[in-house]
Amino acid sequence: MSILHITNGRIIDPANKRDEIADLWIADGVIVEKSAIRNPQSAIETIDASGLVVAPGLIDSHVHFREPGQAYKETIASGSRAAAAGGFTSVVCMPNTSPVADNAGTITLIREKARASACVNVFTTGAITKGLAGEELAPYGAMIGAGIVAITDDGHCVQNHGVMRRAVEYARMFDLTVLDHCQDYSLVGGGIMHEGEWSLRLGLPGWPRAGEEMIVARNILLAELCDSPIHCQHISSGGSVRLLREARARGVKISGEVCPHHIALTDDSLQTFDSNYKMNPPLRTYRDIDAIIQGLADGTLDILCSDHAPHAFYEKEVELDQAPFGITGLESEFALFCDILLHKKKALTLNRIIEMFTVNPAKLLSLDRGTLSVGAPGDVTLVDPDLEWTFDKQKSESLSRNTPFHGARLKGRAVRTIVAGETVWAV
């Protein structure tokens, strides 16, 4: 019997509304009661967690590992190491690989690769439509058999409302959650940054709030019509928060998530034409940040994630309009959320932040994770909420370095990541 004993830590387990100083026991990769440890000959590894928070293993429900097809940006192995370094024991990969994860064969390939090379739990989503083209539905039943946990065309958005309705209806048959990248192409056009004062000053094509809000509104109507959940990814607009709040108050099965860059940065960052500030949806204004933080505080938005999107340096080192959207985020996101929401803005408690990284994404995607209940997998993240440190992209585990947060001084950090009772990363 392999035994891990974590002692003297502050256990925060939102799934069980637990917040206390106590010990935690893990035997053969599963959380157990102390009474279950019956073999006195077993070697017991002890971790003294005095002064630390013992949380369920953190879940990032929105990452891009570029394997298969673009392993020069990120592999499942390197991405999982970056996840572990950020405190994450589980990640959910988006399907915009090459080939697209729109069939059972590709899903099986990804899962087998993850089993062979990942140091954390890697879950995968399947595409809503074949080839992410927005026209023909992918084979959901076959992909569920291969192990997907949700469907999404992330990186693309289904523009045909009839196709999206059919997707939601079929997903309901399988009790499958639909995730959606909210972007109306006819409104966004070739926009590369928020449409406003700075896009006008810089002479860059704008990406208006309405380009997101139009699809959020569409999803609300479809979730209500089909009585089936739709989750809106990486919310950036204050108007989207308002729409979601009103719909959720009516009982519509609609939800949303937030990435750290959308509350840490604004569109004026692009005045340097640095492509590490180019993302989709774009950085917006302080007004939007205030609305998003209020949405997190009142429960309108209930999941935190990274949208980890690695790109090779030479892909970003081009003219701004030619550079790809996206930044890496797995290793800095938890610290950014702690620094901003817990310490600077004092908008959320640590318990609430942990809830948004554990039980909430687990419920959304029906994952058997996100809790320290007896019998649950022994995935644990040890957190020092007051640790001050500087993020150095040169020490990243990711293969890519496209981040705007290099050199950021942050407060709060995951200091040890434990998967199935085994430490996979520690400060």
VOGU-3710 file (C-alpha; in Angstrom, 3 decimals, decimal comma):
1> msilhitngr> 0,000/0,000/0,000  1,343/3,427/-1,028  0,387/5,976/1,625  0,617/9,774/1,682  -0,146/11,708/4,864  -0,608/15,483/4,533  -0,597/16,995/7,979  -1,274/20,372/9,657  -2,735/22,022/6,547  -5,853/24,130/6,205
11> iidpankrde> -8,197/21,926/4,174  -10,512/23,947/1,894  -12,925/21,648/0,073  -15,831/23,702/-1,324  -17,626/20,583/-2,602  -18,153/19,554/1,023  -18,231/23,089/2,472  -15,175/22,153/4,497  -12,660/24,648/5,878  -10,576/23,378/8,777
21> iadlwiadgv> -7,099/22,475/9,970  -6,909/18,721/9,582  -4,917/15,836/8,159  -5,509/14,191/4,796  -4,716/10,558/3,964  -4,233/9,103/0,482  -3,739/5,361/-0,023  -2,998/3,838/-3,418  -4,035/7,045/-5,144  -7,402/7,428/-3,387
31> iveksairnp> -8,450/9,668/-0,488  -9,230/7,561/2,586  -10,031/7,804/6,268  -7,122/7,217/8,625  -8,859/4,050/9,809  -8,377/2,562/6,338  -4,603/2,452/6,876  -4,350/-1,095/8,235  -0,907/-2,207/7,134  1,661/-0,967/9,678
41> qsaietidas> 4,465/-2,166/7,405  3,558/0,284/4,653  5,954/3,160/4,104  4,164/6,415/4,848  5,246/9,617/3,098  4,445/12,651/5,226  4,098/16,214/3,982  3,940/18,959/6,606  1,506/21,516/5,179  1,725/23,958/8,086
51> glvvapglid> 0,800/27,437/6,857  -0,516/26,057/3,566  -3,956/25,445/2,114  -4,781/21,882/1,102  -7,201/22,109/-1,816  -8,699/19,587/-4,220  -6,558/19,295/-7,324  -7,217/22,373/-9,474  -8,962/21,924/-12,836  -8,362/24,103/-15,882
61> shvhfrepgq> -11,352/23,531/-18,148  -9,969/25,401/-21,168  -6,501/24,653/-22,560  -4,936/24,101/-25,965  -2,318/21,364/-26,184  -1,180/21,406/-29,792  -0,706/17,681/-30,204  -1,411/16,197/-32,717  -0,286/18,421/-35,548  1,586/21,337/-33,958
71> ayketiasgs> 3,910/19,739/-31,433  6,502/22,476/-32,025  4,190/24,793/-30,032  3,226/22,386/-27,251  3,051/18,653/-26,675  0,758/16,867/-24,279  3,831/16,086/-22,170  5,099/19,698/-22,013  1,602/21,115/-21,548  0,916/18,751/-18,673
81> raaaaggfts> 4,181/19,814/-17,003  3,113/23,448/-17,354  -0,230/22,531/-15,813  1,462/20,835/-12,871  3,715/23,874/-12,385  0,588/26,012/-12,147  -1,031/23,752/-9,561  -3,390/21,942/-11,930  -4,019/18,222/-11,603  -6,577/18,095/-14,426
91> vvcmpntspv> -6,958/19,944/-17,719  -9,579/19,897/-20,477  -8,184/20,181/-24,007  -9,912/21,944/-26,887  -10,389/20,114/-30,210  -8,648/22,514/-32,629  -5,748/20,164/-33,216  -4,535/18,997/-36,622  -6,362/16,868/-37,537  -9,359/18,301/-35,709
101> adnagtitli> -10,643/16,188/-32,809  -13,983/15,587/-34,515  -13,960/11,793/-34,620  -13,386/8,819/-32,343  -10,023/7,974/-33,903  -8,413/11,326/-33,145  -9,941/11,415/-29,654  -8,523/7,960/-28,941  -5,094/9,034/-30,225  -5,056/12,058/-27,900
111> rekarasacv> -6,163/10,049/-24,883  -3,598/7,322/-25,506  -0,867/9,921/-25,902  -1,973/11,534/-22,642  -1,890/8,213/-20,787  1,628/7,613/-22,040  3,170/11,050/-21,516  1,092/13,340/-19,271  1,868/13,901/-15,599  -1,653/15,254/-14,907
121> nvfttgaitk> -5,138/14,117/-15,895  -5,891/15,150/-19,475  -9,543/15,247/-20,548  -10,548/16,086/-24,083  -13,458/17,707/-25,851  -14,815/16,932/-29,294  -15,747/19,360/-32,040  -19,344/20,527/-32,491  -18,979/20,374/-36,273  -16,762/18,431/-38,625
131> glageelapy> -13,516/20,246/-39,275  -14,731/23,146/-37,070  -16,399/24,364/-40,266  -19,763/25,144/-38,656  -21,766/23,171/-41,195  -22,125/19,434/-40,439  -22,437/17,998/-36,936  -19,636/15,747/-35,738  -20,499/12,185/-34,567  -21,176/12,840/-30,881
141> gamigagiva> -22,071/9,279/-29,964  -18,824/7,859/-31,317  -16,780/10,621/-29,674  -18,495/10,025/-26,322  -17,570/6,365/-26,670  -13,978/7,484/-27,190  -14,104/9,557/-23,992  -14,926/13,228/-24,646  -16,339/15,315/-21,777  -17,945/18,142/-23,815
151> itddghcvqn> -18,258/19,546/-27,342  -16,994/22,872/-28,646  -15,720/24,487/-31,826  -13,446/26,686/-29,704  -11,285/28,918/-31,850  -14,286/29,015/-34,173  -17,956/29,769/-33,614  -20,929/28,104/-35,287  -22,593/30,957/-37,160  -25,646/29,061/-38,414
161> hgvmrravey> -28,209/29,183/-35,604  -30,085/26,178/-36,975  -26,939/24,062/-36,894  -26,219/25,230/-33,352  -29,762/24,376/-32,280  -29,387/20,845/-33,635  -26,051/20,526/-31,843  -27,624/21,491/-28,519  -30,551/19,127/-29,060  -28,294/16,180/-29,880
171> armfdltvld> -25,996/17,021/-26,981  -29,020/16,924/-24,655  -29,710/13,342/-25,763  -26,250/12,370/-24,505  -26,312/14,614/-21,400  -23,341/16,422/-22,920  -22,420/20,038/-22,213  -21,930/22,439/-25,120  -19,100/24,991/-24,802  -19,083/27,954/-27,179
181> hcqdyslvgg> -16,549/30,497/-28,360  -18,817/33,530/-28,750  -17,925/35,484/-31,893  -20,244/36,850/-34,564  -18,045/36,934/-37,659  -20,212/39,468/-39,495  -19,761/41,980/-36,665  -16,145/41,214/-35,852  -14,871/41,051/-39,417  -11,086/41,391/-39,397
191> gimhegewsl> -10,958/42,950/-35,927  -7,801/42,278/-33,956  -8,355/44,393/-30,821  -11,207/45,957/-28,866  -13,150/48,505/-30,898  -12,812/51,778/-29,038  -10,522/54,687/-28,337  -7,281/52,725/-28,685  -8,197/50,935/-31,906  -8,991/54,386/-33,355
201> rlglpgwpra> -5,722/55,882/-32,095  -3,630/52,965/-33,331  -5,425/52,596/-36,637  -6,158/48,932/-36,020  -9,372/47,096/-36,982  -11,770/46,853/-34,046  -13,480/43,820/-32,462  -16,668/45,271/-30,898  -18,277/44,036/-27,703  -21,413/43,292/-29,702
211> geemivarni> -19,458/40,656/-31,636  -19,395/38,607/-28,434  -22,708/39,714/-26,965  -24,678/38,739/-30,078  -23,640/35,090/-29,709  -24,077/35,113/-25,929  -27,656/36,273/-26,537  -28,088/33,548/-29,186  -26,865/30,918/-26,752  -29,219/32,125/-24,041
221> llaelcdspi> -32,169/31,780/-26,409  -31,083/28,299/-27,522  -30,406/27,089/-23,979  -33,891/28,232/-23,037  -35,512/26,773/-26,158  -33,784/23,401/-25,852  -33,738/23,315/-22,032  -30,104/22,219/-22,200  -26,908/23,812/-20,836  -24,598/25,996/-22,904
231> hcqhissggs> -21,381/27,348/-21,453  -19,958/30,599/-22,870  -16,190/30,565/-23,031  -13,713/33,350/-22,095  -16,197/36,174/-21,410  -14,634/39,596/-22,061  -17,535/42,064/-22,288  -19,486/43,716/-19,524  -22,569/43,460/-21,731  -22,176/39,686/-21,841
241> vrllrearar> -22,126/39,608/-18,043  -25,388/41,556/-17,940  -27,037/39,188/-20,422  -25,904/36,123/-18,496  -27,051/37,568/-15,166  -30,547/38,285/-16,461  -30,851/34,845/-18,076  -29,609/32,928/-15,046  -32,072/34,819/-12,862  -34,825/33,316/-15,062
251> gvkisgevcp> -33,386/29,841/-14,585  -31,845/29,485/-18,042  -29,109/26,817/-18,150  -26,392/29,206/-19,267  -22,968/29,806/-17,722  -19,717/31,612/-18,377  -16,015/31,550/-17,577  -13,264/34,115/-17,092  -9,578/34,116/-18,057  -7,043/36,126/-16,015
261> hhialtddsl> -5,914/38,383/-18,866  -9,441/39,761/-19,206  -9,293/41,197/-15,686  -5,559/41,957/-15,531  -5,062/43,940/-18,757  -6,856/46,493/-20,923  -6,790/47,417/-24,597  -4,307/50,238/-24,017  -1,645/47,519/-23,628  -1,587/47,216/-27,421
271> qtfdsnykmn> -0,194/50,727/-27,910  3,240/49,051/-28,003  2,044/46,743/-30,833  3,278/43,775/-28,781  1,514/40,662/-30,130  1,630/39,053/-26,682  -1,333/41,302/-25,896  -3,303/40,093/-28,930  -5,980/37,604/-27,949  -9,452/36,484/-28,926
281> pplrtyrdid> -11,710/37,774/-27,516  -9,592/40,895/-27,078  -8,542/42,861/-24,045  -11,204/45,460/-23,339  -11,630/48,382/-20,914  -11,649/49,045/-17,192  -15,430/49,231/-17,417  -15,524/45,670/-18,703  -13,099/44,519/-16,011  -15,304/45,984/-13,292
291> aiiqgladgt> -18,363/44,257/-14,755  -16,573/40,900/-15,008  -15,316/41,088/-11,428  -18,826/41,973/-10,265  -20,093/38,972/-12,225  -17,619/36,738/-10,437  -18,545/38,205/-7,070  -22,307/37,716/-7,509  -22,058/34,245/-9,059  -23,041/35,157/-12,612
301> ldilcsdhap> -19,675/33,819/-13,766  -18,597/30,710/-11,910  -15,563/29,154/-13,589  -11,963/30,373/-13,889  -9,616/29,069/-16,585  -6,620/30,044/-18,719  -7,373/29,516/-22,425  -3,709/28,431/-22,520  -2,773/29,001/-26,188  0,928/28,416/-26,918
311> hafyekevel> 2,549/29,728/-30,106  6,154/29,552/-31,298  8,161/32,780/-30,888  8,543/33,321/-34,629  4,783/33,147/-35,113  4,300/36,028/-32,687  7,333/38,034/-33,883  5,539/39,437/-36,933  3,311/42,407/-37,744  0,449/42,605/-35,252
321> dqapfgitgl> -2,275/41,927/-37,790  -0,435/38,788/-38,960  0,290/37,329/-35,520  -1,951/34,568/-34,133  -4,267/35,261/-31,223  -3,543/33,823/-27,789  -1,157/33,548/-24,870  0,112/30,859/-22,519  -1,434/30,893/-19,067  -1,291/27,651/-17,094
331> esefalfcdi> 1,649/28,634/-14,898  0,503/32,162/-14,056  -3,297/32,028/-13,944  -3,915/30,865/-10,370  -1,471/33,433/-9,029  -3,019/36,203/-11,137  -6,516/35,409/-9,908  -5,298/35,302/-6,287  -3,346/38,512/-6,680  -6,200/40,421/-8,315
341> llhkkkaltl> -9,380/38,956/-6,851  -8,189/38,047/-3,351  -5,506/40,574/-2,505  -5,942/43,685/-4,673  -9,674/43,878/-5,348  -10,761/41,812/-2,335  -13,676/40,685/-4,488  -13,533/36,963/-3,697  -12,434/34,762/-0,819  -9,827/32,074/-1,346
351> nriiemftvn> -12,585/29,502/-0,785  -14,554/30,971/-3,680  -11,525/31,035/-5,993  -10,824/27,382/-5,204  -14,495/26,540/-5,814  -14,266/28,057/-9,299  -11,216/25,908/-10,051  -12,537/22,633/-8,602  -16,145/21,658/-7,933  -17,656/24,081/-10,473
361> pakllsldrg> -15,795/22,836/-13,574  -16,162/19,262/-12,308  -19,944/19,690/-12,149  -20,126/21,406/-15,537  -18,247/18,592/-17,265  -19,310/15,665/-15,035  -15,731/14,946/-13,963  -15,002/12,706/-10,979  -12,618/15,356/-9,626  -12,698/18,603/-7,685
371> tlsvgapgdv> -13,285/17,223/-4,186  -11,415/15,787/-1,209  -14,242/13,392/-0,342  -13,299/9,920/0,872  -13,107/7,662/-2,166  -12,224/10,489/-4,572  -8,999/10,397/-6,607  -6,030/11,571/-4,574  -5,487/14,794/-6,532  -4,398/17,662/-4,279
381> tlvdpdlewt> -2,970/21,146/-4,713  -1,073/22,808/-1,868  -1,408/26,589/-1,959  0,418/29,429/-0,237  -2,003/32,344/-0,742  0,466/34,905/0,605  3,635/33,851/-1,184  5,101/36,731/-3,195  7,038/35,734/-6,301  7,967/36,900/-9,786
391> fdkqksesls> 6,805/35,039/-12,880  9,721/34,254/-15,192  8,716/32,924/-18,600  12,239/31,599/-19,186  11,602/29,024/-16,463  8,332/27,894/-18,023  7,656/24,199/-18,591  5,745/25,076/-21,770  7,477/24,879/-25,137  6,217/28,390/-25,917
401> rntpfhgarl> 6,842/31,730/-24,219  4,049/33,949/-25,583  2,949/35,656/-22,391  2,522/39,324/-21,433  3,126/38,533/-17,750  6,887/37,983/-17,804  8,356/39,765/-14,776  4,981/40,248/-13,070  5,198/40,401/-9,278  2,383/38,225/-7,918
411> kgravrtiva> 0,994/37,247/-4,515  -0,292/33,712/-4,075  0,932/30,477/-5,616  0,367/26,754/-5,818  3,504/25,235/-4,250  2,922/21,499/-4,710  0,852/19,467/-7,167  -0,154/15,912/-6,267  -1,813/13,507/-8,717  -3,129/10,152/-7,456
421> getvwav> -1,052/10,552/-4,298  2,216/11,271/-6,128  3,935/14,662/-6,190  4,355/15,720/-9,828  5,642/19,246/-9,148  6,813/21,313/-6,185  8,423/24,723/-5,677
//
